[in-house]
């Protein structure tokens, strides 16, 4: 299976240039690995952190609607302070 860079959507030809970012879960399949060019890892990261947080929050809301209803930002900051900090930093830097 081709490794496609998450940042630029180009197939990564050189295995040494492919950095494994994370494994993306899928509702209807085994999931898939997400890759990026070595020089694009920093460009991908802020986006992916937010995406992963949102995915977890959506799951949490589905499982515990009364606990998380309406409190999305606090929920995120309490549970994933490190991730949120990185995400905020990325946004401020405009990356
Ligand atoms: Zn790339």
PDB file of the backbone (N, CA, C, O) and the ligand in Angstrom, with CONECT records:
HET     ZN  A 101       1
ATOM      1  N   UNK A   1       0.846  -1.196   0.000  1.00  0.00           N
ATOM      2  CA  UNK A   1       0.000   0.000   0.000  1.00  0.00           C
ATOM      3  C   UNK A   1       0.884   1.250   0.000  1.00  0.00           C
ATOM      4  O   UNK A   1       1.822   1.366   0.789  1.00  0.00           O
ATOM      5  N   UNK A   2       0.571   2.157  -0.879  1.00  0.00           N
ATOM      6  CA  UNK A   2       1.400   3.356  -1.037  1.00  0.00           C
ATOM      7  C   UNK A   2       1.332   4.232   0.212  1.00  0.00           C
ATOM      8  O   UNK A   2       0.294   4.366   0.861  1.00  0.00           O
ATOM      9  N   UNK A   3       2.465   4.811   0.512  1.00  0.00           N
ATOM     10  CA  UNK A   3       2.509   5.748   1.632  1.00  0.00           C
ATOM     11  C   UNK A   3       2.352   7.150   1.078  1.00  0.00           C
ATOM     12  O   UNK A   3       3.196   7.626   0.318  1.00  0.00           O
ATOM     13  N   UNK A   4       1.276   7.804   1.458  1.00  0.00           N
ATOM     14  CA  UNK A   4       0.994   9.142   0.951  1.00  0.00           C
ATOM     15  C   UNK A   4       1.207  10.153   2.070  1.00  0.00           C
ATOM     16  O   UNK A   4       0.732   9.975   3.191  1.00  0.00           O
ATOM     17  N   UNK A   5       1.922  11.202   1.745  1.00  0.00           N
ATOM     18  CA  UNK A   5       2.205  12.242   2.738  1.00  0.00           C
ATOM     19  C   UNK A   5       0.919  12.951   3.148  1.00  0.00           C
ATOM     20  O   UNK A   5       0.144  13.402   2.305  1.00  0.00           O
ATOM     21  N   UNK A   6       0.709  13.041   4.461  1.00  0.00           N
ATOM     22  CA  UNK A   6      -0.495  13.682   4.982  1.00  0.00           C
ATOM     23  C   UNK A   6      -0.525  15.173   4.646  1.00  0.00           C
ATOM     24  O   UNK A   6      -1.593  15.770   4.503  1.00  0.00           O
ATOM     25  N   UNK A   7       0.638  15.746   4.527  1.00  0.00           N
ATOM     26  CA  UNK A   7       0.698  17.191   4.312  1.00  0.00           C
ATOM     27  C   UNK A   7       0.478  17.560   2.850  1.00  0.00           C
ATOM     28  O   UNK A   7      -0.342  18.427   2.550  1.00  0.00           O
ATOM     29  N   UNK A   8       1.206  16.906   1.929  1.00  0.00           N
ATOM     30  CA  UNK A   8       1.161  17.340   0.531  1.00  0.00           C
ATOM     31  C   UNK A   8       0.480  16.328  -0.387  1.00  0.00           C
ATOM     32  O   UNK A   8       0.377  16.562  -1.591  1.00  0.00           O
ATOM     33  N   UNK A   9       0.015  15.208   0.163  1.00  0.00           N
ATOM     34  CA  UNK A   9      -0.722  14.224  -0.644  1.00  0.00           C
ATOM     35  C   UNK A   9       0.095  13.634  -1.776  1.00  0.00           C
ATOM     36  O   UNK A   9      -0.463  13.175  -2.772  1.00  0.00           O
ATOM     37  N   UNK A  10       1.415  13.641  -1.632  1.00  0.00           N
ATOM     38  CA  UNK A  10       2.277  13.034  -2.641  1.00  0.00           C
ATOM     39  C   UNK A  10       2.768  11.691  -2.119  1.00  0.00           C
ATOM     40  O   UNK A  10       3.084  11.557  -0.937  1.00  0.00           O
ATOM     41  N   UNK A  11       2.830  10.703  -2.996  1.00  0.00           N
ATOM     42  CA  UNK A  11       3.337   9.400  -2.589  1.00  0.00           C
ATOM     43  C   UNK A  11       4.810   9.527  -2.202  1.00  0.00           C
ATOM     44  O   UNK A  11       5.608  10.124  -2.924  1.00  0.00           O
ATOM     45  N   UNK A  12       5.148   8.957  -1.056  1.00  0.00           N
ATOM     46  CA  UNK A  12       6.517   9.030  -0.555  1.00  0.00           C
ATOM     47  C   UNK A  12       7.303   7.866  -1.149  1.00  0.00           C
ATOM     48  O   UNK A  12       7.124   6.714  -0.753  1.00  0.00           O
ATOM     49  N   UNK A  13       8.170   8.181  -2.099  1.00  0.00           N
ATOM     50  CA  UNK A  13       8.883   7.159  -2.848  1.00  0.00           C
ATOM     51  C   UNK A  13      10.003   6.525  -2.026  1.00  0.00           C
ATOM     52  O   UNK A  13      10.208   5.313  -2.087  1.00  0.00           O
ATOM     53  N   UNK A  14      10.715   7.326  -1.272  1.00  0.00           N
ATOM     54  CA  UNK A  14      11.859   6.835  -0.510  1.00  0.00           C
ATOM     55  C   UNK A  14      11.425   6.403   0.887  1.00  0.00           C
ATOM     56  O   UNK A  14      10.977   7.238   1.673  1.00  0.00           O
ATOM     57  N   UNK A  15      11.551   5.111   1.213  1.00  0.00           N
ATOM     58  CA  UNK A  15      11.134   4.631   2.544  1.00  0.00           C
ATOM     59  C   UNK A  15      11.832   5.375   3.679  1.00  0.00           C
ATOM     60  O   UNK A  15      11.253   5.575   4.746  1.00  0.00           O
ATOM     61  N   UNK A  16      13.075   5.781   3.445  1.00  0.00           N
ATOM     62  CA  UNK A  16      13.809   6.505   4.490  1.00  0.00           C
ATOM     63  C   UNK A  16      13.218   7.887   4.730  1.00  0.00           C
ATOM     64  O   UNK A  16      13.470   8.503   5.765  1.00  0.00           O
ATOM     65  N   UNK A  17      12.443   8.365   3.791  1.00  0.00           N
ATOM     66  CA  UNK A  17      11.853   9.698   3.901  1.00  0.00           C
ATOM     67  C   UNK A  17      10.443   9.648   4.477  1.00  0.00           C
ATOM     68  O   UNK A  17       9.818  10.685   4.695  1.00  0.00           O
ATOM     69  N   UNK A  18       9.946   8.437   4.722  1.00  0.00           N
ATOM     70  CA  UNK A  18       8.578   8.272   5.217  1.00  0.00           C
ATOM     71  C   UNK A  18       8.575   8.161   6.735  1.00  0.00           C
ATOM     72  O   UNK A  18       9.239   7.294   7.303  1.00  0.00           O
ATOM     73  N   UNK A  19       7.835   9.034   7.381  1.00  0.00           N
ATOM     74  CA  UNK A  19       7.723   9.007   8.839  1.00  0.00           C
ATOM     75  C   UNK A  19       6.308   8.581   9.208  1.00  0.00           C
ATOM     76  O   UNK A  19       5.324   9.164   8.752  1.00  0.00           O
ATOM     77  N   UNK A  20       6.232   7.555  10.040  1.00  0.00           N
ATOM     78  CA  UNK A  20       4.914   7.078  10.456  1.00  0.00           C
ATOM     79  C   UNK A  20       4.346   8.029  11.503  1.00  0.00           C
ATOM     80  O   UNK A  20       4.959   8.240  12.550  1.00  0.00           O
ATOM     81  N   UNK A  21       3.185   8.601  11.230  1.00  0.00           N
ATOM     82  CA  UNK A  21       2.598   9.580  12.143  1.00  0.00           C
ATOM     83  C   UNK A  21       1.765   8.882  13.215  1.00  0.00           C
ATOM     84  O   UNK A  21       1.997   9.061  14.411  1.00  0.00           O
ATOM     85  N   UNK A  22       0.823   8.109  12.786  1.00  0.00           N
ATOM     86  CA  UNK A  22      -0.023   7.361  13.719  1.00  0.00           C
ATOM     87  C   UNK A  22      -0.884   6.419  12.901  1.00  0.00           C
ATOM     88  O   UNK A  22      -0.880   6.463  11.671  1.00  0.00           O
ATOM     89  N   UNK A  23      -1.616   5.575  13.590  1.00  0.00           N
ATOM     90  CA  UNK A  23      -2.536   4.675  12.913  1.00  0.00           C
ATOM     91  C   UNK A  23      -3.944   5.222  13.093  1.00  0.00           C
ATOM     92  O   UNK A  23      -4.409   5.452  14.209  1.00  0.00           O
ATOM     93  N   UNK A  24      -4.602   5.421  11.968  1.00  0.00           N
ATOM     94  CA  UNK A  24      -5.918   6.040  11.985  1.00  0.00           C
ATOM     95  C   UNK A  24      -6.980   4.962  12.125  1.00  0.00           C
ATOM     96  O   UNK A  24      -7.041   4.028  11.326  1.00  0.00           O
ATOM     97  N   UNK A  25      -7.814   5.099  13.142  1.00  0.00           N
ATOM     98  CA  UNK A  25      -8.879   4.131  13.348  1.00  0.00           C
ATOM     99  C   UNK A  25      -9.985   4.346  12.332  1.00  0.00           C
ATOM    100  O   UNK A  25     -10.229   5.463  11.876  1.00  0.00           O
ATOM    101  N   UNK A  26     -10.637   3.268  11.993  1.00  0.00           N
ATOM    102  CA  UNK A  26     -11.738   3.365  11.051  1.00  0.00           C
ATOM    103  C   UNK A  26     -12.933   2.610  11.601  1.00  0.00           C
ATOM    104  O   UNK A  26     -12.790   1.547  12.205  1.00  0.00           O
ATOM    105  N   UNK A  27     -14.117   3.177  11.384  1.00  0.00           N
ATOM    106  CA  UNK A  27     -15.335   2.543  11.874  1.00  0.00           C
ATOM    107  C   UNK A  27     -15.637   1.265  11.088  1.00  0.00           C
ATOM    108  O   UNK A  27     -16.198   0.313  11.630  1.00  0.00           O
ATOM    109  N   UNK A  28     -15.262   1.252   9.819  1.00  0.00           N
ATOM    110  CA  UNK A  28     -15.695   0.173   8.936  1.00  0.00           C
ATOM    111  C   UNK A  28     -14.549  -0.657   8.390  1.00  0.00           C
ATOM    112  O   UNK A  28     -14.728  -1.393   7.419  1.00  0.00           O
ATOM    113  N   UNK A  29     -13.365  -0.551   9.000  1.00  0.00           N
ATOM    114  CA  UNK A  29     -12.251  -1.319   8.468  1.00  0.00           C
ATOM    115  C   UNK A  29     -11.151  -1.470   9.486  1.00  0.00           C
ATOM    116  O   UNK A  29     -11.332  -1.126  10.654  1.00  0.00           O
ATOM    117  N   UNK A  30     -10.015  -1.980   9.062  1.00  0.00           N
ATOM    118  CA  UNK A  30      -8.895  -2.220   9.971  1.00  0.00           C
ATOM    119  C   UNK A  30      -8.137  -0.936  10.311  1.00  0.00           C
ATOM    120  O   UNK A  30      -7.196  -0.966  11.104  1.00  0.00           O
ATOM    121  N   UNK A  31      -8.538   0.184   9.720  1.00  0.00           N
ATOM    122  CA  UNK A  31      -7.795   1.418   9.937  1.00  0.00           C
ATOM    123  C   UNK A  31      -6.651   1.506   8.947  1.00  0.00           C
ATOM    124  O   UNK A  31      -6.431   0.590   8.154  1.00  0.00           O
ATOM    125  N   UNK A  32      -5.921   2.615   8.997  1.00  0.00           N
ATOM    126  CA  UNK A  32      -4.824   2.771   8.058  1.00  0.00           C
ATOM    127  C   UNK A  32      -3.713   3.603   8.699  1.00  0.00           C
ATOM    128  O   UNK A  32      -3.945   4.418   9.592  1.00  0.00           O
ATOM    129  N   UNK A  33      -2.511   3.363   8.208  1.00  0.00           N
ATOM    130  CA  UNK A  33      -1.371   4.103   8.728  1.00  0.00           C
ATOM    131  C   UNK A  33      -1.264   5.437   8.002  1.00  0.00           C
ATOM    132  O   UNK A  33      -1.505   5.535   6.798  1.00  0.00           O
ATOM    133  N   UNK A  34      -0.896   6.459   8.765  1.00  0.00           N
ATOM    134  CA  UNK A  34      -0.738   7.796   8.197  1.00  0.00           C
ATOM    135  C   UNK A  34       0.747   8.138   8.179  1.00  0.00           C
ATOM    136  O   UNK A  34       1.456   7.969   9.171  1.00  0.00           O
ATOM    137  N   UNK A  35       1.195   8.623   7.029  1.00  0.00           N
ATOM    138  CA  UNK A  35       2.609   8.911   6.838  1.00  0.00           C
ATOM    139  C   UNK A  35       2.819  10.358   6.439  1.00  0.00           C
ATOM    140  O   UNK A  35       1.889  11.060   6.040  1.00  0.00           O
ATOM    141  N   UNK A  36       4.080  10.789   6.559  1.00  0.00           N
ATOM    142  CA  UNK A  36       4.432  12.124   6.098  1.00  0.00           C
ATOM    143  C   UNK A  36       5.901  12.139   5.690  1.00  0.00           C
ATOM    144  O   UNK A  36       6.712  11.374   6.210  1.00  0.00           O
ATOM    145  N   UNK A  37       6.224  13.018   4.757  1.00  0.00           N
ATOM    146  CA  UNK A  37       7.628  13.242   4.439  1.00  0.00           C
ATOM    147  C   UNK A  37       8.351  13.710   5.696  1.00  0.00           C
ATOM    148  O   UNK A  37       7.780  14.417   6.526  1.00  0.00           O
ATOM    149  N   UNK A  38       9.597  13.312   5.825  1.00  0.00           N
ATOM    150  CA  UNK A  38      10.351  13.689   7.024  1.00  0.00           C
ATOM    151  C   UNK A  38      10.317  15.205   7.227  1.00  0.00           C
ATOM    152  O   UNK A  38      10.172  15.684   8.351  1.00  0.00           O
ATOM    153  N   UNK A  39      10.451  15.946   6.141  1.00  0.00           N
ATOM    154  CA  UNK A  39      10.493  17.413   6.278  1.00  0.00           C
ATOM    155  C   UNK A  39       9.107  18.022   6.469  1.00  0.00           C
ATOM    156  O   UNK A  39       8.978  19.220   6.722  1.00  0.00           O
ATOM    157  N   UNK A  40       8.070  17.191   6.348  1.00  0.00           N
ATOM    158  CA  UNK A  40       6.714  17.714   6.496  1.00  0.00           C
ATOM    159  C   UNK A  40       6.071  17.323   7.827  1.00  0.00           C
ATOM    160  O   UNK A  40       4.931  17.698   8.102  1.00  0.00           O
ATOM    161  N   UNK A  41       6.797  16.576   8.645  1.00  0.00           N
ATOM    162  CA  UNK A  41       6.227  16.106   9.911  1.00  0.00           C
ATOM    163  C   UNK A  41       5.751  17.277  10.764  1.00  0.00           C
ATOM    164  O   UNK A  41       4.655  17.242  11.322  1.00  0.00           O
ATOM    165  N   UNK A  42       6.577  18.309  10.859  1.00  0.00           N
ATOM    166  CA  UNK A  42       6.208  19.463  11.684  1.00  0.00           C
ATOM    167  C   UNK A  42       4.980  20.180  11.138  1.00  0.00           C
ATOM    168  O   UNK A  42       4.201  20.762  11.893  1.00  0.00           O
ATOM    169  N   UNK A  43       4.817  20.130   9.834  1.00  0.00           N
ATOM    170  CA  UNK A  43       3.683  20.825   9.221  1.00  0.00           C
ATOM    171  C   UNK A  43       2.386  20.062   9.442  1.00  0.00           C
ATOM    172  O   UNK A  43       1.306  20.651   9.471  1.00  0.00           O
ATOM    173  N   UNK A  44       2.500  18.765   9.595  1.00  0.00           N
ATOM    174  CA  UNK A  44       1.306  17.947   9.763  1.00  0.00           C
ATOM    175  C   UNK A  44       0.809  17.980  11.197  1.00  0.00           C
ATOM    176  O   UNK A  44      -0.399  17.948  11.429  1.00  0.00           O
ATOM    177  N   UNK A  45       1.696  18.041  12.143  1.00  0.00           N
ATOM    178  CA  UNK A  45       1.358  17.750  13.525  1.00  0.00           C
ATOM    179  C   UNK A  45       0.199  18.547  14.137  1.00  0.00           C
ATOM    180  O   UNK A  45      -0.706  17.925  14.693  1.00  0.00           O
ATOM    181  N   UNK A  46       0.174  19.880  14.068  1.00  0.00           N
ATOM    182  CA  UNK A  46      -0.893  20.627  14.753  1.00  0.00           C
ATOM    183  C   UNK A  46      -2.278  20.169  14.325  1.00  0.00           C
ATOM    184  O   UNK A  46      -3.163  19.968  15.157  1.00  0.00           O
ATOM    185  N   UNK A  47      -2.453  20.010  13.044  1.00  0.00           N
ATOM    186  CA  UNK A  47      -3.723  19.564  12.497  1.00  0.00           C
ATOM    187  C   UNK A  47      -4.146  18.222  13.083  1.00  0.00           C
ATOM    188  O   UNK A  47      -5.284  18.039  13.516  1.00  0.00           O
ATOM    189  N   UNK A  48      -3.206  17.302  13.084  1.00  0.00           N
ATOM    190  CA  UNK A  48      -3.540  15.939  13.482  1.00  0.00           C
ATOM    191  C   UNK A  48      -3.890  15.877  14.954  1.00  0.00           C
ATOM    192  O   UNK A  48      -4.763  15.106  15.352  1.00  0.00           O
ATOM    193  N   UNK A  49      -3.221  16.679  15.766  1.00  0.00           N
ATOM    194  CA  UNK A  49      -3.528  16.679  17.196  1.00  0.00           C
ATOM    195  C   UNK A  49      -4.974  17.086  17.407  1.00  0.00           C
ATOM    196  O   UNK A  49      -5.705  16.457  18.173  1.00  0.00           O
ATOM    197  N   UNK A  50      -5.375  18.136  16.726  1.00  0.00           N
ATOM    198  CA  UNK A  50      -6.747  18.610  16.858  1.00  0.00           C
ATOM    199  C   UNK A  50      -7.717  17.542  16.383  1.00  0.00           C
ATOM    200  O   UNK A  50      -8.729  17.282  17.034  1.00  0.00           O
ATOM    201  N   UNK A  51      -7.416  16.929  15.261  1.00  0.00           N
ATOM    202  CA  UNK A  51      -8.302  15.905  14.719  1.00  0.00           C
ATOM    203  C   UNK A  51      -8.464  14.756  15.692  1.00  0.00           C
ATOM    204  O   UNK A  51      -9.566  14.242  15.884  1.00  0.00           O
ATOM    205  N   UNK A  52      -7.358  14.353  16.309  1.00  0.00           N
ATOM    206  CA  UNK A  52      -7.422  13.227  17.239  1.00  0.00           C
ATOM    207  C   UNK A  52      -8.190  13.609  18.491  1.00  0.00           C
ATOM    208  O   UNK A  52      -8.946  12.797  19.027  1.00  0.00           O
ATOM    209  N   UNK A  53      -8.006  14.832  18.963  1.00  0.00           N
ATOM    210  CA  UNK A  53      -8.743  15.282  20.142  1.00  0.00           C
ATOM    211  C   UNK A  53     -10.237  15.295  19.842  1.00  0.00           C
ATOM    212  O   UNK A  53     -11.042  14.815  20.640  1.00  0.00           O
ATOM    213  N   UNK A  54     -10.595  15.840  18.705  1.00  0.00           N
ATOM    214  CA  UNK A  54     -12.006  15.921  18.345  1.00  0.00           C
ATOM    215  C   UNK A  54     -12.602  14.529  18.227  1.00  0.00           C
ATOM    216  O   UNK A  54     -13.735  14.297  18.650  1.00  0.00           O
ATOM    217  N   UNK A  55     -11.858  13.617  17.663  1.00  0.00           N
ATOM    218  CA  UNK A  55     -12.361  12.256  17.522  1.00  0.00           C
ATOM    219  C   UNK A  55     -12.622  11.647  18.891  1.00  0.00           C
ATOM    220  O   UNK A  55     -13.649  11.003  19.109  1.00  0.00           O
ATOM    221  N   UNK A  56     -11.681  11.855  19.819  1.00  0.00           N
ATOM    222  CA  UNK A  56     -11.849  11.301  21.163  1.00  0.00           C
ATOM    223  C   UNK A  56     -13.013  11.958  21.882  1.00  0.00           C
ATOM    224  O   UNK A  56     -13.768  11.296  22.592  1.00  0.00           O
ATOM    225  N   UNK A  57     -13.154  13.257  21.697  1.00  0.00           N
ATOM    226  CA  UNK A  57     -14.241  13.974  22.360  1.00  0.00           C
ATOM    227  C   UNK A  57     -15.587  13.504  21.833  1.00  0.00           C
ATOM    228  O   UNK A  57     -16.539  13.331  22.594  1.00  0.00           O
ATOM    229  N   UNK A  58     -15.657  13.298  20.517  1.00  0.00           N
ATOM    230  CA  UNK A  58     -16.918  12.835  19.937  1.00  0.00           C
ATOM    231  C   UNK A  58     -17.280  11.469  20.502  1.00  0.00           C
ATOM    232  O   UNK A  58     -18.446  11.196  20.787  1.00  0.00           O
ATOM    233  N   UNK A  59     -16.292  10.629  20.657  1.00  0.00           N
ATOM    234  CA  UNK A  59     -16.545   9.314  21.248  1.00  0.00           C
ATOM    235  C   UNK A  59     -17.003   9.472  22.687  1.00  0.00           C
ATOM    236  O   UNK A  59     -17.948   8.818  23.127  1.00  0.00           O
ATOM    237  N   UNK A  60     -16.315  10.357  23.419  1.00  0.00           N
ATOM    238  CA  UNK A  60     -16.663  10.579  24.823  1.00  0.00           C
ATOM    239  C   UNK A  60     -18.083  11.120  24.946  1.00  0.00           C
ATOM    240  O   UNK A  60     -18.838  10.717  25.831  1.00  0.00           O
ATOM    241  N   UNK A  61     -18.436  12.041  24.046  1.00  0.00           N
ATOM    242  CA  UNK A  61     -19.783  12.620  24.081  1.00  0.00           C
ATOM    243  C   UNK A  61     -20.830  11.554  23.791  1.00  0.00           C
ATOM    244  O   UNK A  61     -21.910  11.550  24.382  1.00  0.00           O
ATOM    245  N   UNK A  62     -20.501  10.662  22.885  1.00  0.00           N
ATOM    246  CA  UNK A  62     -21.444   9.601  22.538  1.00  0.00           C
ATOM    247  C   UNK A  62     -21.653   8.650  23.713  1.00  0.00           C
ATOM    248  O   UNK A  62     -22.754   8.147  23.937  1.00  0.00           O
ATOM    249  N   UNK A  63     -20.571   8.413  24.460  1.00  0.00           N
ATOM    250  CA  UNK A  63     -20.644   7.473  25.578  1.00  0.00           C
ATOM    251  C   UNK A  63     -21.216   8.127  26.832  1.00  0.00           C
ATOM    252  O   UNK A  63     -21.927   7.495  27.614  1.00  0.00           O
ATOM    253  N   UNK A  64     -20.884   9.428  27.008  1.00  0.00           N
ATOM    254  CA  UNK A  64     -21.309  10.120  28.227  1.00  0.00           C
ATOM    255  C   UNK A  64     -21.889  11.489  27.881  1.00  0.00           C
ATOM    256  O   UNK A  64     -21.285  12.510  28.211  1.00  0.00           O
ATOM    257  N   UNK A  65     -23.028  11.528  27.234  1.00  0.00           N
ATOM    258  CA  UNK A  65     -23.590  12.792  26.734  1.00  0.00           C
ATOM    259  C   UNK A  65     -23.824  13.813  27.843  1.00  0.00           C
ATOM    260  O   UNK A  65     -23.627  15.008  27.620  1.00  0.00           O
ATOM    261  N   UNK A  66     -24.233  13.380  29.016  1.00  0.00           N
ATOM    262  CA  UNK A  66     -24.546  14.347  30.073  1.00  0.00           C
ATOM    263  C   UNK A  66     -23.277  14.938  30.684  1.00  0.00           C
ATOM    264  O   UNK A  66     -23.285  16.079  31.145  1.00  0.00           O
ATOM    265  N   UNK A  67     -22.197  14.177  30.689  1.00  0.00           N
ATOM    266  CA  UNK A  67     -20.962  14.665  31.307  1.00  0.00           C
ATOM    267  C   UNK A  67     -20.258  15.678  30.417  1.00  0.00           C
ATOM    268  O   UNK A  67     -19.633  16.614  30.914  1.00  0.00           O
ATOM    269  N   UNK A  68     -20.356  15.497  29.118  1.00  0.00           N
ATOM    270  CA  UNK A  68     -19.559  16.314  28.205  1.00  0.00           C
ATOM    271  C   UNK A  68     -20.393  17.328  27.436  1.00  0.00           C
ATOM    272  O   UNK A  68     -19.840  18.166  26.725  1.00  0.00           O
ATOM    273  N   UNK A  69     -21.726  17.264  27.569  1.00  0.00           N
ATOM    274  CA  UNK A  69     -22.564  18.158  26.787  1.00  0.00           C
ATOM    275  C   UNK A  69     -22.273  19.622  27.050  1.00  0.00           C
ATOM    276  O   UNK A  69     -22.320  20.063  28.198  1.00  0.00           O
ATOM    277  N   UNK A  70     -21.975  20.379  26.013  1.00  0.00           N
ATOM    278  CA  UNK A  70     -21.757  21.805  26.130  1.00  0.00           C
ATOM    279  C   UNK A  70     -20.411  22.207  26.694  1.00  0.00           C
ATOM    280  O   UNK A  70     -20.068  23.389  26.674  1.00  0.00           O
ATOM    281  N   UNK A  71     -19.638  21.255  27.196  1.00  0.00           N
ATOM    282  CA  UNK A  71     -18.364  21.619  27.815  1.00  0.00           C
ATOM    283  C   UNK A  71     -17.164  21.208  26.996  1.00  0.00           C
ATOM    284  O   UNK A  71     -16.150  20.786  27.550  1.00  0.00           O
ATOM    285  N   UNK A  72     -17.262  21.324  25.714  1.00  0.00           N
ATOM    286  CA  UNK A  72     -16.224  20.783  24.847  1.00  0.00           C
ATOM    287  C   UNK A  72     -14.823  21.326  25.138  1.00  0.00           C
ATOM    288  O   UNK A  72     -13.907  20.531  25.348  1.00  0.00           O
ATOM    289  N   UNK A  73     -14.620  22.631  25.160  1.00  0.00           N
ATOM    290  CA  UNK A  73     -13.255  23.130  25.382  1.00  0.00           C
ATOM    291  C   UNK A  73     -12.676  22.665  26.715  1.00  0.00           C
ATOM    292  O   UNK A  73     -11.519  22.247  26.773  1.00  0.00           O
ATOM    293  N   UNK A  74     -13.465  22.732  27.784  1.00  0.00           N
ATOM    294  CA  UNK A  74     -12.963  22.315  29.088  1.00  0.00           C
ATOM    295  C   UNK A  74     -12.646  20.833  29.077  1.00  0.00           C
ATOM    296  O   UNK A  74     -11.638  20.389  29.627  1.00  0.00           O
ATOM    297  N   UNK A  75     -13.519  20.086  28.445  1.00  0.00           N
ATOM    298  CA  UNK A  75     -13.305  18.648  28.360  1.00  0.00           C
ATOM    299  C   UNK A  75     -11.949  18.360  27.711  1.00  0.00           C
ATOM    300  O   UNK A  75     -11.174  17.535  28.195  1.00  0.00           O
ATOM    301  N   UNK A  76     -11.688  19.047  26.628  1.00  0.00           N
ATOM    302  CA  UNK A  76     -10.438  18.827  25.904  1.00  0.00           C
ATOM    303  C   UNK A  76      -9.246  19.240  26.759  1.00  0.00           C
ATOM    304  O   UNK A  76      -8.258  18.513  26.858  1.00  0.00           O
ATOM    305  N   UNK A  77      -9.348  20.401  27.368  1.00  0.00           N
ATOM    306  CA  UNK A  77      -8.207  20.926  28.126  1.00  0.00           C
ATOM    307  C   UNK A  77      -7.919  20.094  29.370  1.00  0.00           C
ATOM    308  O   UNK A  77      -6.759  19.919  29.746  1.00  0.00           O
ATOM    309  N   UNK A  78      -8.944  19.593  29.996  1.00  0.00           N
ATOM    310  CA  UNK A  78      -8.726  18.793  31.192  1.00  0.00           C
ATOM    311  C   UNK A  78      -8.094  17.455  30.872  1.00  0.00           C
ATOM    312  O   UNK A  78      -7.190  17.002  31.574  1.00  0.00           O
ATOM    313  N   UNK A  79      -8.562  16.835  29.830  1.00  0.00           N
ATOM    314  CA  UNK A  79      -8.108  15.479  29.530  1.00  0.00           C
ATOM    315  C   UNK A  79      -6.807  15.454  28.738  1.00  0.00           C
ATOM    316  O   UNK A  79      -5.992  14.546  28.897  1.00  0.00           O
ATOM    317  N   UNK A  80      -6.615  16.464  27.878  1.00  0.00           N
ATOM    318  CA  UNK A  80      -5.435  16.427  27.017  1.00  0.00           C
ATOM    319  C   UNK A  80      -4.696  17.755  27.055  1.00  0.00           C
ATOM    320  O   UNK A  80      -4.518  18.401  26.022  1.00  0.00           O
ATOM    321  N   UNK A  81      -4.264  18.166  28.250  1.00  0.00           N
ATOM    322  CA  UNK A  81      -3.604  19.475  28.367  1.00  0.00           C
ATOM    323  C   UNK A  81      -2.378  19.583  27.469  1.00  0.00           C
ATOM    324  O   UNK A  81      -2.129  20.642  26.894  1.00  0.00           O
ATOM    325  N   UNK A  82      -1.618  18.516  27.341  1.00  0.00           N
ATOM    326  CA  UNK A  82      -0.419  18.564  26.499  1.00  0.00           C
ATOM    327  C   UNK A  82      -0.796  18.760  25.043  1.00  0.00           C
ATOM    328  O   UNK A  82      -0.213  19.589  24.345  1.00  0.00           O
ATOM    329  N   UNK A  83      -1.764  17.998  24.597  1.00  0.00           N
ATOM    330  CA  UNK A  83      -2.172  18.068  23.195  1.00  0.00           C
ATOM    331  C   UNK A  83      -2.752  19.442  22.878  1.00  0.00           C
ATOM    332  O   UNK A  83      -2.454  20.026  21.835  1.00  0.00           O
ATOM    333  N   UNK A  84      -3.574  19.948  23.776  1.00  0.00           N
ATOM    334  CA  UNK A  84      -4.193  21.246  23.543  1.00  0.00           C
ATOM    335  C   UNK A  84      -3.135  22.327  23.500  1.00  0.00           C
ATOM    336  O   UNK A  84      -3.213  23.246  22.684  1.00  0.00           O
ATOM    337  N   UNK A  85      -2.148  22.225  24.373  1.00  0.00           N
ATOM    338  CA  UNK A  85      -1.066  23.201  24.372  1.00  0.00           C
ATOM    339  C   UNK A  85      -0.343  23.214  23.038  1.00  0.00           C
ATOM    340  O   UNK A  85      -0.056  24.278  22.489  1.00  0.00           O
ATOM    341  N   UNK A  86      -0.051  22.035  22.522  1.00  0.00           N
ATOM    342  CA  UNK A  86       0.612  21.942  21.223  1.00  0.00           C
ATOM    343  C   UNK A  86      -0.262  22.542  20.132  1.00  0.00           C
ATOM    344  O   UNK A  86       0.220  23.263  19.258  1.00  0.00           O
ATOM    345  N   UNK A  87      -1.543  22.237  20.195  1.00  0.00           N
ATOM    346  CA  UNK A  87      -2.455  22.712  19.166  1.00  0.00           C
ATOM    347  C   UNK A  87      -2.536  24.231  19.191  1.00  0.00           C
ATOM    348  O   UNK A  87      -2.513  24.879  18.144  1.00  0.00           O
ATOM    349  N   UNK A  88      -2.632  24.799  20.396  1.00  0.00           N
ATOM    350  CA  UNK A  88      -2.692  26.253  20.516  1.00  0.00           C
ATOM    351  C   UNK A  88      -1.430  26.890  19.949  1.00  0.00           C
ATOM    352  O   UNK A  88      -1.480  27.901  19.249  1.00  0.00           O
ATOM    353  N   UNK A  89      -0.316  26.282  20.263  1.00  0.00           N
ATOM    354  CA  UNK A  89       0.964  26.786  19.783  1.00  0.00           C
ATOM    355  C   UNK A  89       0.979  26.772  18.247  1.00  0.00           C
ATOM    356  O   UNK A  89       1.405  27.730  17.603  1.00  0.00           O
ATOM    357  N   UNK A  90       0.507  25.674  17.693  1.00  0.00           N
ATOM    358  CA  UNK A  90       0.505  25.555  16.247  1.00  0.00           C
ATOM    359  C   UNK A  90      -0.365  26.619  15.599  1.00  0.00           C
ATOM    360  O   UNK A  90      -0.008  27.185  14.566  1.00  0.00           O
ATOM    361  N   UNK A  91      -1.501  26.883  16.210  1.00  0.00           N
ATOM    362  CA  UNK A  91      -2.413  27.874  15.660  1.00  0.00           C
ATOM    363  C   UNK A  91      -1.778  29.258  15.717  1.00  0.00           C
ATOM    364  O   UNK A  91      -1.850  30.027  14.759  1.00  0.00           O
ATOM    365  N   UNK A  92      -1.158  29.564  16.847  1.00  0.00           N
ATOM    366  CA  UNK A  92      -0.543  30.887  17.008  1.00  0.00           C
ATOM    367  C   UNK A  92       0.588  31.112  16.010  1.00  0.00           C
ATOM    368  O   UNK A  92       0.828  32.228  15.551  1.00  0.00           O
ATOM    369  N   UNK A  93       1.269  30.025  15.692  1.00  0.00           N
ATOM    370  CA  UNK A  93       2.384  30.134  14.753  1.00  0.00           C
ATOM    371  C   UNK A  93       1.898  30.117  13.305  1.00  0.00           C
ATOM    372  O   UNK A  93       2.671  30.305  12.365  1.00  0.00           O
ATOM    373  N   UNK A  94       0.603  29.887  13.156  1.00  0.00           N
ATOM    374  CA  UNK A  94       0.031  29.887  11.819  1.00  0.00           C
ATOM    375  C   UNK A  94       0.425  28.705  10.975  1.00  0.00           C
ATOM    376  O   UNK A  94       0.412  28.773   9.746  1.00  0.00           O
ATOM    377  N   UNK A  95       0.781  27.607  11.642  1.00  0.00           N
ATOM    378  CA  UNK A  95       1.188  26.454  10.864  1.00  0.00           C
ATOM    379  C   UNK A  95       0.006  25.570  10.518  1.00  0.00           C
ATOM    380  O   UNK A  95       0.175  24.545   9.859  1.00  0.00           O
TER     381      UNK A  95
HETATM  382 ZN    ZN A 101       4.984  15.799   1.989  1.00  0.00          ZN
END
